[in-house]
Amino acid sequence: MITLLIVAALFAVAVFIFMQQPQFGKAPSGERLERIQKSPHYKKGQFDNLSFTPQLAEDASMTKVMFRFLFGKNGHAKPQQNFQFTKTDLKNLDPNQNIYVWMGHSSYFIQIDGKKILVDPVFSGNASPVSFTTKAFDGADLYSAEDIPELDYLIISHDHWDHLDYETVKKLHPKVKQVITGLGTGEHLEYWNYDPKKIIELDWGENFDLGNGFKVYAETARHFSGRTFKRNQAIWASFVFETPNRKIYIGGDSGFDDHFEKIGNKYGGFDLAILENGQYNKDWRYIHMMPEEFLIAAKNLRTKRVIAVHNSKFELALHSWKEPLEKITTLNEKENQRLITPKIGEMVHWEDDAKVYEKWWKKYD
């Protein structure tokens, strides 16, 4: 018994020491913490969703979830062959073109009305605190920080490892003019030597005038946050990026709820919405949308076009790697929405509604 206690104590000490590494970030403090504590969305020491949102559904248990994750995975959770994609040269784009380039999972580049934006970049090859787990699919990690041009805005939706990557944002630091993120996440970035004057942190319902007709709004999402055992110390958010001519909805991670309809009504619809579709399961259906809800969310947002992300790079769920794209394209045969499904690295002129996108994932059966 004494031996077991000693082993347990040593393990706890080892974990504590390991978690002091800089990639785990830092909990909010000082003036930022004071601002957080005044937020109407911060209750009982943490941020909370507007609707009751258990991380596991009522009919699930952590024991069952772990068992399924360890022993019940689909045989095609990863592609059976390496991806073969072509990388768009982001440093030599026509500045007058409005384009979108997906980098796998929830990382993507947008050039709109002359502004260059990068969202949730994860280029380190894995989406976890240790490099040997949650590795990117072969051929999916196409981009590196060196490929990225000078950015007007780096947008971070929340601080989970598959959205905020320490190694990537450290390397991007010299190229970033301004960061846009949710309230609390700026503490990590300041800890990683980002200038606080360049960080725009917004609570739900807040906005920031970027000048010259550009504006950003932070809106609700239904999810959670945290890089350590203590969760929800920074808010998770969706963002509306408004230019003098266009409105884009950047969804981040979110379970389905009525906030999509409220946001759609508030802004009168969007030219483009980018929503998560992947890494879902009925056991955590409150914090990630199911494919059946994806197109409903797009319709509720009143968007002219929708792009699906949060898939095809990391194995974070039990479904096959291509199921998210297969399901929404099949469902859309009835809904007939303008669904854009590009390959990783492909230059997308998203306002070209005549463009037909191939079902590229079928090549990797």
Secondary structure, 3 states (H helix, E strand, C coil): CHHHHHHHHHHHHHHHHHCCCHHHCCCCCHHHHHHHHCCCCEECCEECCCCCCCCCCCCCCHHHHHHHHHHCCCCCCCCCCCCCCCCCCHHHCCCCCCEEEECCCCCEEEEECCEEEEECCCCCCECCCCCCCCECCCCCCCCCHHHCCCEEEEEECCCCCCCCCHHHHHHHHHHEEEEEEECCCHHHHHHCCCCHHHEEEECCCCEEEEECCEEEEEECCCCCCCCCCCCCCCCCCEEEEECCCCEEEECCCCCCCCHHHHHHHHHCCECEEEEECCCCCHHHCCCCCCHHHHHHHHHHHCECCEEEECCCCCCCCCCCCCHHHHHHHHHHHHHCCCEECCCCCCEECCCCCCCCCCCHHHHHC
